[in-house]
Amino acid sequence: MASQNRLYPRAARPCRSDRVSYLWRTVLWLSDDGSFNAWPTRGAVALTALKQGLVKGGDSTMARSNDSGRDQQASVAYLAFVIRYVRGWLILNRPRLFHGRKPVWFVNLGMPAAVYETKITARYRSVGVAARKLALTDESISIESSGRLLADSDVVEAGLSSEAAEECGVAVIPEAAAQMTGFSMSSRRASGLYLLVDIGALTLDVCMFRLNQYEQGESRYAFMNTEVRPFGVESFYWFKNEGKTTSEFIKQCDVCLRSVVWDTKMHRDPGSDVWNSVVPVFLAGGGAANRLHRKRVEALGPWLRHFTGNDGIRLIEMPFPRSLDLPEPTDDIQRMTVAWGLSYPSEAIGAITPEKEIEDIPPPMVVDGSDWFISKDQV
C-alpha cells in the first residue's frame, strides 16, 4: 500500500476513472481566486467535458457557465498538471533514465480522427504548446497564466503549423493511428481495410482506414471515413436523464457505426476484399468493456452478412507490448492503446492521410448494351 500511495497520491484518487490506476478522468477544479486544481478543494467548481469543449469550440462546463475562451484555458491547465505529474513521477520512480542525460520533453496529443487536420487541430496544437510551456515553469496554474500563454506569439504560430508546433515540442496525432501503433509494429500486422471503434466516457469515435506498409516498415494510414458522436459510456446516463429511452440510444449508436461502414463500402473503398470476406475490427478506449456498446459493435456482424453477404466482422485484440513498464500489473491493454501508441516519437507512428484528402470512388459506369445484340440480319 505504501508504494501505491507513492505512485498515486490520495488527493489524486478522485481523478481515476473506474478506480483504474491508468485511466484518468478529464476533470479540473476551479477556485474563486481563478486558480486551477487537479483535485477537489473546498468551494471549487468541477470542470468536466474539457475535450468535448475543445472539439466543439466551447461546450464544456466552464464554457457554458462563463465564456468560450475559458475553455481552452482549462484545457491548458489540465494538460499542464498531467505533464508535471508525469515528469515528477519519472524523476522520482525512474531516476536511472536521467543519469548522464539531459531530458527533452515532447508531448504527443491524440485527437479524434474525424476532426484531424481541421481548424480544431490548430486549437489542439496551441493548447498543447501552451501547456508544455506552463508545465516546465514553476508558475502557478491559473486562468491568468494559461490565458497569457495562449496569447504568446510562439503558441499562436504553433497553432498554424505542425512544423512550428513540433519545434516547440508538441505533435497532434489521430487517436486511431496511435491505437494501431502496437499492431502495425507487431508480426501480426497486415495491409488492408480496418474498422476501429473507440468507446470513450463521452464520445463514440468510429473510423475506417486503410493500413499500408511501405519501405523500411513505415506505416501509412489513409482515413476513408470517420465519425465522432456524443454516445460514450457516460453519455448514456445523460441521454436517459433527458427522458430518452435505451432503445433510442442504441439506435443512435447503430446509425453512427453503420453509416461509417456503409459509406466506406459504397463510396470510399468499394473494391476492398473485406466486403467479400470479413471486416477486421479493433475495439478500444476506456469504455471498450462496456456491455451495451460492445453488443452494438458485435451487432455489425449480422447486419453486414445480411446486406453484403460477407462473413461479418472479426474482433482483433491488440497485442500486449512486452516492453511496457507497468508499476501495477494489468491485463486490460485494450483501454491503454492510445497512451501506449502516443508514447512513440511522432515520426515512428507513421504517415497519415486525412479523410478530406481522399476522394470518393465514382460508382461503376452503367453502359446501355441494347445495341450489342447481333441480329440475324447482321450475320
C-alpha positions as CSV (number, residue, x, y, z in Angstrom):
1,M,0.0,0.0,0.0
2,A,2.9,2.4,0.8
3,S,4.3,2.0,-2.8
4,Q,0.8,2.6,-4.2
5,N,0.4,5.8,-2.2
6,R,3.8,6.9,-3.5
7,L,2.7,6.3,-7.1
8,Y,-0.8,7.8,-6.7
9,P,-1.3,10.4,-4.0
10,R,-4.5,10.2,-2.1
11,A,-5.6,13.6,-3.4
12,A,-5.4,12.4,-7.0
13,R,-7.6,9.3,-6.5
14,P,-10.9,11.2,-7.4
15,C,-9.3,11.7,-10.8
16,R,-9.3,8.0,-11.6
17,S,-11.9,6.5,-13.9
18,D,-13.5,3.3,-12.5
19,R,-10.7,3.3,-9.9
20,V,-8.3,2.1,-12.5
21,S,-4.8,3.5,-11.9
22,Y,-4.0,4.1,-15.6
23,L,-7.3,5.7,-16.6
24,W,-7.7,9.3,-15.5
25,R,-10.8,11.5,-15.9
26,T,-10.6,14.7,-17.9
27,V,-11.7,16.9,-14.9
28,L,-10.4,20.0,-13.3
29,W,-11.4,22.2,-10.3
30,L,-11.6,26.0,-10.5
31,S,-11.3,28.1,-7.3
32,D,-12.9,31.5,-6.7
33,D,-9.4,33.2,-7.0
34,G,-9.0,31.9,-10.6
35,S,-6.6,29.1,-9.7
36,F,-7.0,25.6,-11.1
37,N,-6.5,22.4,-9.1
38,A,-6.1,18.8,-10.3
39,W,-8.1,17.5,-7.3
40,P,-11.2,18.6,-5.4
41,T,-10.8,21.5,-3.0
42,R,-13.4,23.3,-0.8
43,G,-15.6,25.6,-2.7
44,A,-14.0,24.8,-6.1
45,V,-16.2,24.1,-9.2
46,A,-15.6,20.9,-11.1
47,L,-15.0,21.4,-14.8
48,T,-15.8,18.4,-17.0
49,A,-16.1,17.6,-20.7
50,L,-12.9,19.6,-21.4
51,K,-12.1,17.5,-24.5
52,Q,-15.6,17.9,-25.9
53,G,-15.4,21.7,-25.3
54,L,-12.1,21.8,-27.2
55,V,-13.5,19.9,-30.2
56,K,-16.8,21.8,-30.4
57,G,-15.2,25.2,-29.6
58,G,-16.9,25.9,-26.3
59,D,-19.1,23.2,-24.9
60,S,-17.6,22.3,-21.6
61,T,-19.0,23.1,-18.1
62,M,-16.7,26.1,-18.0
63,A,-17.7,27.4,-21.3
64,R,-21.4,27.1,-20.6
65,S,-21.1,28.9,-17.3
66,N,-18.6,31.5,-18.4
67,D,-17.3,32.3,-21.9
68,S,-16.0,30.0,-24.6
69,G,-12.5,31.5,-24.4
70,R,-12.0,30.0,-21.0
71,D,-12.5,26.5,-22.4
72,Q,-9.0,26.5,-23.9
73,Q,-7.5,27.9,-20.7
74,A,-9.0,25.0,-18.8
75,S,-7.5,22.5,-21.3
76,V,-4.1,24.1,-21.0
77,A,-4.3,23.9,-17.2
78,Y,-5.4,20.2,-17.3
79,L,-2.5,19.2,-19.6
80,A,0.0,21.2,-17.6
81,F,-1.0,19.3,-14.5
82,V,-0.7,16.0,-16.4
83,I,2.8,16.9,-17.8
84,R,4.0,18.0,-14.3
85,Y,2.7,14.8,-12.8
86,V,4.4,12.6,-15.4
87,R,7.7,14.4,-15.1
88,G,7.6,14.2,-11.3
89,W,6.7,10.5,-11.4
90,L,9.5,9.6,-13.7
91,I,12.1,11.6,-11.8
92,L,11.0,10.0,-8.5
93,N,10.5,6.4,-9.7
94,R,12.8,6.0,-12.7
95,P,15.8,8.1,-11.8
96,R,18.1,5.9,-13.9
97,L,16.6,7.3,-17.0
98,F,18.2,10.7,-16.2
99,H,21.7,9.6,-15.3
100,G,24.1,11.5,-17.5
101,R,21.3,12.7,-19.8
102,K,19.5,16.0,-20.4
103,P,15.8,15.2,-20.8
104,V,13.9,16.6,-23.7
105,W,10.2,16.7,-23.0
106,F,8.0,16.1,-26.1
107,V,4.2,15.9,-25.9
108,N,2.0,13.9,-28.3
109,L,-1.7,14.8,-28.2
110,G,-4.3,12.4,-29.5
111,M,-7.4,13.8,-31.2
112,P,-10.5,12.2,-32.9
113,A,-9.7,11.2,-36.5
114,A,-13.0,12.8,-37.6
115,V,-11.6,16.3,-36.9
116,Y,-8.0,15.8,-37.8
117,E,-6.4,18.5,-40.0
118,T,-9.3,20.9,-39.4
119,K,-9.3,24.2,-37.5
120,I,-9.7,22.1,-34.4
121,T,-6.2,20.6,-35.0
122,A,-4.8,24.2,-34.7
123,R,-6.7,24.5,-31.4
124,Y,-5.1,21.3,-30.1
125,R,-1.6,22.5,-31.1
126,S,-2.0,25.8,-29.4
127,V,-3.3,24.2,-26.2
128,G,-0.5,21.6,-26.2
129,V,2.3,24.1,-26.7
130,A,0.9,26.5,-24.1
131,A,0.5,23.6,-21.6
132,R,4.1,22.3,-22.2
133,K,5.5,25.8,-21.6
134,L,3.5,26.3,-18.4
135,A,4.3,22.8,-17.1
136,L,8.0,23.4,-17.4
137,T,7.9,26.5,-15.2
138,D,7.4,27.0,-11.5
139,E,4.4,29.3,-12.2
140,S,1.0,28.6,-10.6
141,I,-1.6,27.1,-13.0
142,S,-4.5,29.6,-13.2
143,I,-6.8,31.4,-15.6
144,E,-4.3,34.2,-15.9
145,S,-1.2,32.1,-16.6
146,S,-2.9,29.8,-19.1
147,G,-4.6,32.6,-20.9
148,R,-1.4,34.6,-21.1
149,L,0.5,31.7,-22.7
150,L,-2.2,31.1,-25.2
151,A,-1.6,34.6,-26.5
152,D,2.2,34.0,-26.7
153,S,3.5,34.5,-30.2
154,D,5.2,31.1,-30.3
155,V,1.9,29.4,-29.3
156,V,-0.1,31.3,-31.9
157,E,2.4,30.3,-34.6
158,A,2.4,26.7,-33.4
159,G,-1.3,26.5,-33.8
160,L,-1.0,27.4,-37.5
161,S,1.8,25.0,-38.4
162,S,2.6,21.4,-37.4
163,E,6.3,22.1,-38.0
164,A,6.2,25.1,-35.7
165,A,4.4,23.0,-33.1
166,E,6.9,20.2,-33.3
167,E,9.8,22.7,-32.8
168,C,8.0,23.7,-29.6
169,G,7.8,20.0,-28.5
170,V,4.2,19.1,-29.5
171,A,2.7,16.9,-32.1
172,V,-1.0,16.2,-32.7
173,I,-1.9,12.7,-33.9
174,P,-5.2,11.0,-34.7
175,E,-6.0,8.6,-31.9
176,A,-6.8,5.8,-34.3
177,A,-3.3,5.9,-35.7
178,A,-1.9,5.9,-32.1
179,Q,-4.1,2.9,-31.2
180,M,-2.9,0.9,-34.1
181,T,0.8,1.5,-33.4
182,G,1.3,-1.6,-31.4
183,F,-0.4,-3.7,-34.0
184,S,1.3,-2.2,-37.0
185,M,4.7,-2.7,-35.4
186,S,4.0,-6.4,-34.5
187,S,4.4,-9.5,-36.5
188,R,0.6,-9.7,-36.9
189,R,0.3,-6.6,-39.0
190,A,-1.2,-6.8,-42.4
191,S,-2.1,-4.3,-45.0
192,G,-5.8,-3.7,-45.6
193,L,-9.0,-2.0,-44.5
194,Y,-9.9,-1.9,-40.8
195,L,-12.6,-0.6,-38.6
196,L,-11.7,1.0,-35.3
197,V,-14.3,1.8,-32.6
198,D,-13.0,3.9,-29.7
199,I,-15.6,4.0,-26.9
200,G,-14.8,6.9,-24.5
201,A,-16.5,8.3,-21.5
202,L,-18.5,10.8,-23.5
203,T,-17.8,10.1,-27.2
204,L,-18.1,7.2,-29.7
205,D,-15.2,7.6,-32.2
206,V,-15.6,5.4,-35.3
207,C,-13.3,5.3,-38.3
208,M,-12.4,3.0,-41.2
209,F,-8.9,3.3,-42.5
210,R,-6.5,1.5,-44.8
211,L,-3.2,0.4,-43.3
212,N,-0.4,0.1,-45.7
213,Q,3.3,-0.9,-45.2
214,Y,5.9,0.9,-47.2
215,E,9.7,0.7,-47.4
216,Q,11.6,0.2,-44.2
217,G,8.4,-0.9,-42.4
218,E,6.8,2.6,-42.3
219,S,3.1,2.5,-41.6
220,R,0.7,4.6,-43.7
221,Y,-2.8,5.3,-42.6
222,A,-5.4,6.5,-45.1
223,F,-8.6,7.5,-43.3
224,M,-11.5,6.6,-45.5
225,N,-14.5,7.5,-43.3
226,T,-14.7,8.9,-39.8
227,E,-17.4,9.9,-37.2
228,V,-17.3,11.1,-33.7
229,R,-20.6,11.5,-31.7
230,P,-21.5,12.1,-28.1
231,F,-22.6,8.5,-27.4
232,G,-19.9,7.3,-25.0
233,V,-20.5,5.4,-21.7
234,E,-21.3,8.3,-19.5
235,S,-23.4,10.0,-22.3
236,F,-25.8,7.1,-21.9
237,Y,-26.8,8.3,-18.5
238,W,-27.1,11.9,-19.7
239,F,-29.3,10.5,-22.5
240,K,-31.6,8.8,-20.0
241,N,-31.8,11.9,-17.8
242,E,-33.1,13.8,-20.8
243,G,-36.0,11.4,-20.9
244,K,-34.8,9.3,-23.8
245,T,-35.0,5.6,-23.9
246,T,-32.3,2.9,-24.1
247,S,-33.7,1.9,-27.5
248,E,-33.2,5.4,-28.8
249,F,-29.6,5.4,-27.6
250,I,-29.0,2.1,-29.2
251,K,-30.4,3.3,-32.4
252,Q,-28.1,6.4,-32.4
253,C,-25.1,4.2,-31.8
254,D,-26.1,1.9,-34.6
255,V,-26.5,4.8,-37.0
256,C,-23.1,6.1,-36.1
257,L,-21.4,2.7,-36.6
258,R,-23.3,1.7,-39.7
259,S,-23.0,5.0,-41.6
260,V,-19.2,4.9,-41.4
261,V,-19.1,1.3,-42.6
262,W,-21.7,1.7,-45.4
263,D,-20.3,5.0,-46.8
264,T,-16.9,3.4,-47.0
265,K,-18.3,0.4,-48.8
266,M,-20.4,2.5,-51.2
267,H,-18.1,5.5,-51.9
268,R,-14.7,5.3,-50.3
269,D,-13.3,1.8,-50.8
270,P,-15.9,-0.3,-52.6
271,G,-13.2,-2.6,-54.0
272,S,-11.8,-3.8,-50.7
273,D,-11.8,-7.6,-50.2
274,V,-13.4,-7.2,-46.7
275,W,-16.8,-6.9,-48.3
276,N,-16.4,-10.4,-49.6
277,S,-14.7,-11.9,-46.6
278,V,-14.7,-10.4,-43.1
279,V,-14.2,-6.9,-41.6
280,P,-11.4,-6.8,-39.0
281,V,-12.5,-4.6,-36.0
282,F,-10.5,-3.1,-33.2
283,L,-12.4,-2.2,-30.1
284,A,-10.5,0.3,-27.9
285,G,-11.0,3.1,-25.4
286,G,-11.8,3.4,-21.7
287,G,-15.3,2.0,-22.4
288,A,-14.3,-0.9,-24.6
289,A,-15.6,-3.3,-21.9
290,N,-19.0,-1.7,-21.6
291,R,-21.6,-4.3,-22.4
292,L,-24.1,-2.0,-24.2
293,H,-21.5,-0.6,-26.6
294,R,-19.8,-3.9,-27.2
295,K,-23.1,-5.5,-28.2
296,R,-23.7,-2.7,-30.7
297,V,-20.3,-3.4,-32.3
298,E,-21.0,-7.2,-32.3
299,A,-24.3,-6.4,-34.0
300,L,-22.4,-5.2,-37.0
301,G,-21.7,-8.8,-37.9
302,P,-25.3,-9.9,-38.7
303,W,-26.1,-6.6,-40.3
304,L,-23.1,-6.9,-42.7
305,R,-23.9,-10.5,-43.5
306,H,-27.4,-9.5,-44.4
307,F,-26.6,-6.5,-46.6
308,T,-23.2,-7.6,-48.1
309,G,-23.2,-11.3,-48.0
310,N,-19.8,-11.4,-46.4
311,D,-18.8,-13.2,-43.2
312,G,-19.5,-10.3,-40.8
313,I,-16.8,-8.9,-38.5
314,R,-13.8,-10.3,-36.6
315,L,-12.8,-8.6,-33.4
316,I,-9.0,-8.3,-33.1
317,E,-7.2,-8.0,-29.8
318,M,-4.3,-5.5,-29.6
319,P,-1.0,-7.3,-28.8
320,F,0.3,-6.7,-25.3
321,P,3.6,-4.8,-25.6
322,R,6.4,-6.8,-24.0
323,S,8.4,-3.7,-23.1
324,L,5.5,-2.0,-21.3
325,D,6.7,-0.8,-17.9
326,L,3.7,-1.1,-15.6
327,P,4.1,-0.2,-11.9
328,E,0.8,-2.0,-11.2
329,P,0.0,-5.2,-13.3
330,T,-3.0,-5.1,-15.7
331,D,-4.3,-7.4,-18.4
332,D,-6.6,-4.6,-19.8
333,I,-4.2,-3.3,-22.5
334,Q,-7.2,-2.6,-24.8
335,R,-8.1,0.5,-22.7
336,M,-4.5,1.8,-22.9
337,T,-3.7,1.5,-26.6
338,V,-3.9,5.3,-27.2
339,A,-1.5,6.1,-24.4
340,W,0.9,3.3,-25.5
341,G,0.9,4.5,-29.1
342,L,1.4,8.1,-28.2
343,S,4.5,7.2,-26.2
344,Y,6.3,6.6,-29.5
345,P,8.0,9.5,-31.4
346,S,5.5,11.0,-33.8
347,E,7.6,10.0,-36.8
348,A,7.6,6.4,-35.7
349,I,3.8,6.2,-35.7
350,G,3.6,6.6,-39.4
351,A,2.4,8.8,-42.2
352,I,-1.3,9.9,-42.1
353,T,-3.6,10.9,-44.9
354,P,-6.7,12.6,-43.5
355,E,-10.2,11.8,-44.8
356,K,-10.6,15.2,-46.6
357,E,-7.6,14.4,-48.9
358,I,-9.2,11.1,-50.1
359,E,-11.7,11.4,-53.0
360,D,-14.8,9.2,-53.4
361,I,-14.5,6.4,-55.9
362,P,-17.2,7.0,-58.5
363,P,-19.8,4.2,-59.0
364,P,-19.3,1.8,-61.9
365,M,-20.4,3.3,-65.2
366,V,-23.7,1.8,-66.4
367,V,-23.5,1.2,-70.1
368,D,-26.5,0.6,-72.3
369,G,-25.8,-2.6,-74.0
370,S,-29.0,-2.8,-76.1
371,D,-27.1,-2.2,-79.3
372,W,-24.7,-5.0,-78.6
373,F,-27.1,-7.6,-79.7
374,I,-26.3,-9.0,-83.2
375,S,-29.4,-9.8,-85.2
376,K,-29.7,-12.4,-87.8
377,D,-29.6,-9.6,-90.4
378,Q,-26.1,-8.7,-89.3
379,V,-24.7,-12.1,-89.7
